[in-house]
Structure formats: C-alpha cells, structure tokens
Amino acid sequence: MEPTLPAGSLVAVSRLRGDPTYGAVVVVRRPDGSEHLKRVVGTPGDRVRLEAGETTLGPGRFVVVGDNRSRSTDSRHYGPVSREEVVAVARACYWPPRSWRLLRR
C-alpha cells in the first residue's frame, strides 16, 4: 500500500459494518486465506473497466486496488470482490511512529 502505508507498517483495523465506502482502505480475505490491504475504487452500481472488460458492479460487489499499482495484485487481476471477502476497514497506521495517521473510512 505504499505510498499510503510504508512497508512493514502496523495498522489498526475494525470489523466492517455495512458496505465499505469509496476510497476506504480495507482488509480483503482471498480464497486461499491470505489477507491484503486494498483501497475501494468501485462500489455497487459503478461501471468499471477491468482486464476482462467493462462491467457494472452488482449488489455486494467491489473493486479494490493497491496504492502501489505497478506492484499490486488486485481486482485488475482477479476481478471484483464480494462483500463477504471484505472483512475489515483500516482505521489508523500506528507503526512506525513517524507514519502515525488516521486513515480515510
């Protein structure tokens, strides 16, 4: 998530209630069980263009991308994610101390 979060950052998260909002940094749980921080850039009803072509996001579907686009594996590669895959929202970066900040919801 560089440049928003430096490599090795520790981030406080909370369980997501409702749907994530555009621009929020969220925790996405992939089918293999791994979890990744990504930014929401597409919400239900949005028309988006991905590798597989253009689509309109249905209910409970989101497009997420990493801030370091050139090195991120995200919705551009695996498509939109379901609401069930978005498990938490990042609230604050607390480590390293020089990077402390609240994150946009």
N, C-alpha and C positions, 0 to 999 in steps of 0.2 A: 504494500500500500504506500510505498514511497511515491511522492514526497510528503504525503499527509502524515504517515507514520514511519519513522526510521526503522530499519531492520533491527530486530531484537526488542522492539517496544513491548511493553505490557499495557494491556487495555482493559478497563473495567467495562463489563457488559451487563445487560439485564435482559430477562426474558421478554420477548416481544409480545405486546398485547395489541391486537388488531393488525392491520396491514402496515408494512413499512412505507415510509414516505419517500418521495423523490429526493435524492441526494444523501439519504441516510447511509451510514456505514453499518453493515450488518454482518452477522456470522451466518455463513451458508454451510450446511452439512450435506456433503456429497454422498452418493450411494455407497461408496467404498468406506464411509465412516469418517473420512477426513473433514476438518472444518477450516474454513478460509474466511478472511475479512474481505468484503467486496462492497462497492458503492452501488446503490439502487439508481439506475438511469432509465428504467422503463417500468410503468405501473399498469394495472389492468385498464384496457381501453386505448392505450397508446399504440400507435402504428410504428413499428421498428424494422430496421433492415439488419439482418444478421448474415452470417456465411451462407445459410441455407435459403436466403431470400427475404422478402418483405412479408411481415405478418402483423396482425392485430392481436395484442395480448388479451387473452380471455380472463375471466374472473380467477383470482388467486394465482396469476402468473406474473413473474417479474423478470426484468433483465438486470443483471448485475455485472459490473466490471471492476477490475483492479485499477487503482490510480496510476500505476506504472504500466500503461497499456502495452508497451512493447515486450514486457516480460510476464504478462499476466495470462493465465488460463482462466477463462470466464465464459459468460453467456455467448460471446462471439464464437466460442469453440463448441460448447455443449448445449447451447440453446437456452431458452427461458427456464427459470426455476419455479417450482411450486411454492406456495405459502408454507407448506409443511417443511420444506428444506431451509427456510429462513428461520433460524431458531433463536436468535438474539439480536439486540441492537447495541452497538458500541456507544458508550456514554462519555468516556474520558480516556485519554492516554496519560498514564501516571509514571511511566518509566521509559527512558531515563528522565531525571528531574528537569533537565533543560527543555524537554519536549512536552512537559505537562500542559494539557489543554482539554477543554470540553470539546466534544465532537457534535456536529450537527445531527439532529434527530431526523 
